[in-house]
Amino acid sequence: MFNNTEGFIVNEEFTASTPSILADDNRSIIFEAILQEADAPNRNKRIYGKDVLSEALNNPTVKEKIANKCFYGEAGHPLSTDIKRQAYIDQTNISHIVTSVKWEGNLLKGIVETAQTATGFDMRGLIRQGSKVSFSLRALGNVVKQDGAYMRVYSPLMIVCYDWVTIPSHPKAYMTKTISEGSQSNDVLNESMIMFNMADLAEYVTREDQRINAICESLEFPIAGDYSNVDIDRANQIMSIKEGNETLKIFLKNSVVKNMDNYFRRF
C-alpha cells in the first residue's frame, strides 16, 4: 500500500568494449548491446525479475517511444539526485537511441544507434577510438523485498531510459556486435536509489482523472485520506481501491497514463 511503500530511482549500469567497425557512413554507429540481465543477482545484491522488466518494457509509453524512435538515452546519469531531473530526458544531453529490444534467455538485448547530436557524435567518436561503452537502466520503482541474501525488485517499475555510462560492475552485460559500425565488449553495473513517497502518485492520478472520485462516491468506495487503500497498476492502467473484503478496479484514462511523466517532473 502506498502509505507504507517507498519508491526509488534505480540506476543499473552495464558496459561494453570495443568492436571492430564494419561500416561507417560518417553519421551514426548502429550496434547491438546487452542492456540488462534478468533473474541474476548483481554486485549490489539486487535481483530484477524477467517478468518485472518485461512488464515495464511492454508499458504503452515505452513501446510508443521505441516505435517512434524516441527511446533516448543520455550521456551519463544525471548528477542531481532531484527526482524531477532523474525522471525526464534532457534533450540537450541525448547521446543515443534504443531502436528495438528483445530477450535472448535472460539477457535483454537492444539495437542502439548513436544520435546525430553533439553528444551522440562524442559517443560515436569514442567508440571509433576503441573506448569501452556502458548502458545503464534508469527507472522508477516502489517495491523492493528481501530474498535471502539479496534484494528483489518487484513491479511496478517505470523505465525512464538506458543511459550511456562508464563505470564498470556487472560481468554479464556487453556490446555484442555492430550492425552499421562498431565495437566489441566488456561488462559493468552500478546502482543507486533515490527515495520518494508513492502516495503522491495516487493523489496525482485522482486529481487528473476526475471520474475516479465520482465513481467511488456512487459505489461507496471511499478513498482513504492517506491513500492507504489505493494501488496503481500502471502497466495495465488500473487503479484499485479496497474497501473491506471488496476491491474496486477503475481503468485510467490514456491521457493520464501518458502524462504521468509530468507528475514526476513536479518533484
HELIX and SHEET records of a PDB file:
HELIX    1   1 PHE A    2  ASN A    4  5                                   3    
HELIX    2   2 LYS A   50  LEU A   57  1                                   8    
HELIX    3   3 PRO A   60  ALA A   67  1                                   8    
HELIX    4   4 ILE A   83  GLN A   86  1                                   4    
HELIX    5   5 GLN A   91  ASN A   93  5                                   3    
HELIX    6   6 ALA A  118  ARG A  128  1                                  11    
HELIX    7   7 ALA A  199  GLU A  208  1                                  10    
HELIX    8   8 ARG A  211  LEU A  219  1                                   9    
HELIX    9   9 ASN A  254  LYS A  258  1                                   5    
HELIX   10  10 MET A  260  PHE A  264  1                                   5    
SHEET    1   A 5 ARG A  46  TYR A  48  0                                        
SHEET    2   A 5 TYR A 150  VAL A 165  1                                        
SHEET    3   A 5 VAL A 133  ASP A 147 -1                                        
SHEET    4   A 5 GLU A   6  ALA A  16 -1                                        
SHEET    5   A 5 MET A 193  ASN A 197 -1                                        
SHEET    1   B 5 TYR A  72  GLU A  74  0                                        
SHEET    2   B 5 ILE A  94  GLU A 104 -1                                        
SHEET    3   B 5 LEU A 107  THR A 114 -1                                        
SHEET    4   B 5 ILE A  30  GLU A  37 -1                                        
SHEET    5   B 5 MET A 175  THR A 178 -1                                        
SHEET    1   C 3 VAL A 230  ASP A 233  0                                        
SHEET    2   C 3 ILE A 238  GLU A 243 -1                                        
SHEET    3   C 3 GLU A 246  PHE A 251 -1                                        
END                                                                             
